[in-house]
Amino acid sequence: QLVESGGGLVQAGGSLKLSCAADGRTNTYVLGWFRQAPGKEREFVAAISWSSITSDYADSVKGRFTISRDNFKDTLYLEMNNLKPEDTAVYYCAARHHARTTRDGQDYPNWGQGIQVTVSP
């Protein structure tokens, strides 16, 4: 089970840090963040390998968001800086028991319930 926290309302230019806690060991899993805005399809945000050596970002968030993980705490993070109104969405964490990161949500069988992030102009 994956549980997100840390969402909320922030003004444009502000920052938020999302967390995703797992109730089991995830140190051999690729972990990722996805988001879905109202009326839009779910989209990839970022992913990180089990060792944290490899990370991948969507172009829209590169340079503003940072994905990280703490395998001792079985927790995934997404630090979001310089937030924009277009970042408003429900953010989901996801996990796949595989060595390679991927941007395809269908490759992730495990999902959190999602958490709302709202960025006001």
C-alpha positions in Angstrom: 0.0 0.0 0.0 1.2 3.5 -0.9 0.0 6.6 0.9 0.7 10.1 -0.3 0.9 13.2 1.9 2.1 16.8 1.8 -0.3 18.2 -0.8 -2.3 21.4 -0.5 -2.8 24.9 -1.8 0.2 27.1 -2.7 0.7 30.4 -4.6 2.5 30.4 -7.9 6.3 30.4 -7.3 5.9 28.6 -4.1 7.1 25.1 -3.0 5.6 21.9 -1.7 7.2 18.5 -0.8 5.1 15.4 -1.3 5.8 12.1 0.5 4.7 8.6 -0.3 5.0 6.0 2.4 4.9 2.3 1.6 3.8 -0.3 4.1 6.3 -2.8 2.8 9.8 -3.0 1.6 10.3 -1.1 -1.7 14.0 -1.0 -1.9 14.0 -3.2 -5.0 11.2 -1.2 -6.7 11.3 1.6 -9.2 9.1 4.4 -7.7 7.4 7.1 -9.7 5.1 10.1 -9.5 2.3 10.8 -11.9 -0.4 13.5 -12.0 -3.8 14.0 -13.4 -5.4 17.4 -13.9 -9.2 17.9 -14.3 -10.3 16.9 -17.8 -6.8 15.6 -18.8 -5.1 12.2 -19.0 -2.8 11.0 -16.3 0.8 12.0 -17.1 4.3 11.0 -16.0 6.1 13.4 -13.7 9.3 11.6 -12.4 10.7 8.2 -11.6 13.7 6.9 -9.7 15.5 3.6 -9.6 15.8 1.5 -6.4 19.4 2.7 -6.0 18.6 6.3 -6.7 21.3 6.2 -9.4 18.8 6.7 -12.2 16.1 9.4 -12.3 13.9 10.6 -15.0 11.7 13.7 -15.3 9.1 15.0 -17.6 10.3 18.1 -19.6 7.5 20.2 -18.0 9.0 19.7 -14.5 12.7 19.3 -15.2 14.8 21.8 -13.2 11.9 22.6 -10.8 11.0 19.2 -9.3 13.3 16.7 -7.5 12.5 13.1 -6.9 14.3 11.2 -4.1 13.8 8.2 -1.9 14.8 6.8 1.5 14.9 3.1 1.4 15.4 2.7 5.1 12.1 4.5 5.6 10.4 3.1 2.6 9.4 6.6 1.6 9.4 8.4 -1.8 9.6 12.2 -2.0 8.8 14.8 -4.6 10.2 18.3 -3.9 8.4 20.8 -6.1 9.8 24.4 -6.5 8.7 27.4 -8.6 5.2 25.9 -8.8 3.0 27.0 -11.7 -0.8 27.0 -12.0 -0.5 24.3 -14.6 1.0 22.0 -12.0 -2.4 21.8 -10.4 -3.4 18.2 -10.3 -4.0 15.1 -8.2 -0.5 13.6 -7.7 -0.1 9.8 -7.5 2.9 7.7 -6.4 3.4 4.3 -8.1 5.7 1.4 -7.8 7.0 -1.4 -10.0 9.1 -4.4 -9.1 11.7 -3.8 -11.8 15.2 -2.5 -12.3 14.4 0.0 -15.1 12.5 3.3 -14.8 9.6 3.9 -17.3 7.3 6.7 -18.1 4.3 4.4 -18.9 1.8 4.3 -16.1 0.7 0.9 -17.3 4.0 -0.5 -16.2 3.3 0.3 -12.6 0.9 -2.2 -10.9 0.9 -0.4 -7.5 -0.6 3.0 -6.9 -1.5 5.3 -4.1 -4.8 7.0 -3.7 -3.6 10.4 -4.8 -3.3 13.8 -3.2 -4.4 17.2 -4.4 -1.9 19.9 -5.3 -3.5 23.3 -6.2 -1.4 26.2 -7.4 -3.1 29.6 -7.4 -2.0 32.4 -9.8 
